[in-house]
């Protein structure tokens, strides 16, 4: 029976981190690695997520799989935005949008257009922070 208590939470959390430590990231396919990286969003560990995604972004930068690239760029943009680093998020959202258009998936296009629009809005709202820094 479910007991919704702190002890259960701690037990499952400990098991989660034990499994994470034993995971060989080099054996993961790109989408599984992205799912692992997304878990870092729940942990508010955006820096680790970004560090794990950057080699994947480099590896697939010239690849023809626009859906994969859209996913990588969207996640990089989201993690930068969650750190309130809108200037760094913006180019990733733009790249995600470009790749979504190549994939011909209207759902992807919708999400990425929104991310670019929101990124423009956040840059404008925080304009003072970027005064003197080229966008």
N, C-alpha and C positions, 0 to 999 in steps of 0.2 A: 504494500500500500504506500502511496505517495505521502511523504510527511513534510513537505515544504518547510525545511528548517536549515539553519546555518550549517549544521554538520553535514547534511546531504550536499549542500552547495560546495563546501570545502572538499569533500571526498571526490566529487566529480571534477572540480577545478584541478585538483592534484593529479588526477588521472589524465586530464587533458594535457597538462604541461609535461607529464611523463611521456606521453605519446609524441608530443611535439619534439621533445629532445631526441627521441629515438628515430625520428623520420629522416631518411636520406633524401634530401632535396634534389640531389643530382639524378635520381631515378624517376622523378615526377615528370609527366608530360606537361606541356605548357599550361593547359587548362587546369590541371590539378595544382600546379604551382600557383596559379592565379587564385584559386580557391583558398589555398594555404595563406597567401598574402592577404586576402580579404579577411581572414580570421584576425589578422593584426589590427584591422579597423575596429573590431569589437573590443580589442585590448587597448585601444588608443595608442598603439605603437606604430604610428605612421612612418617614422624614420626607418624602422626595420622593413616595413612593407615596401617603401620606396627603394631601399637598398637591394631588396630581393628582386624587384621588378626591373630595375635599370639594366642588368645584364640580359634579361629576356627582351627588353625593348631594343637593345643593341643587336642582339642575335636575329631578331625578326624584322628589323627596320626595312630591309629591302625585300622581304618575303611577299609573295602574292596574296597571302591570306588576309584580306582586309578585315574580316570579322575578328580574327585574333588580334590584329593590330588595334582595332577600335577598342577592344576589351582592355588591352594593355594601357593604351593612352587614357581611356576613361578612368581606370583605376589610379593611374599616376596623377591625373588631374584631381580626382576626388581626394586623394590623400594629401596633396598640397593644399587644396581648399580647406580641408578639415584642420590643417595647421594654420589657417588664415594666411597662407602664402599664395595670394591670388595672382600675383605677378608670375609665379612659377606654374600655377595651375592652368592659366589661360592658354599657353601654346599647346599643352597636352589636350585640352578640350577641343581646340581647333583641329588638331591632327585626328582626334577621334571622330570628329564630324566629317572630315574629308574621307576617312576610311569607311564610315557608315554609308556615305553616298555611293562609294564604290561597291559596297556589298548589296546594294539595291533593296535593303531591308527597311521598310518604312518605320517600323518600331525603333530600330537603331537610330535612324535619322531624327525621329522625333525627340528621343532622349538626348542625343548629342547637340541638336540645335538648342534645346532648352539649356544644356550645360554651358554652351557658348554665350547665350543670352544672359544667363545668371552670372557668368564670369565677367562679362562687360559691366553688369550692374555692380558687382562687388568691387571691381577696379575703380569705378566711378565713385562709389561710396567711400572708398579708402584712398582716394586720389592724393590727399595730403601726405600719406605715408610714402608715396612713390614720386613726389615732387623731386625733380633733379635726376631721377632714374629713368632711362628710356624704357618704354613698354615693349 
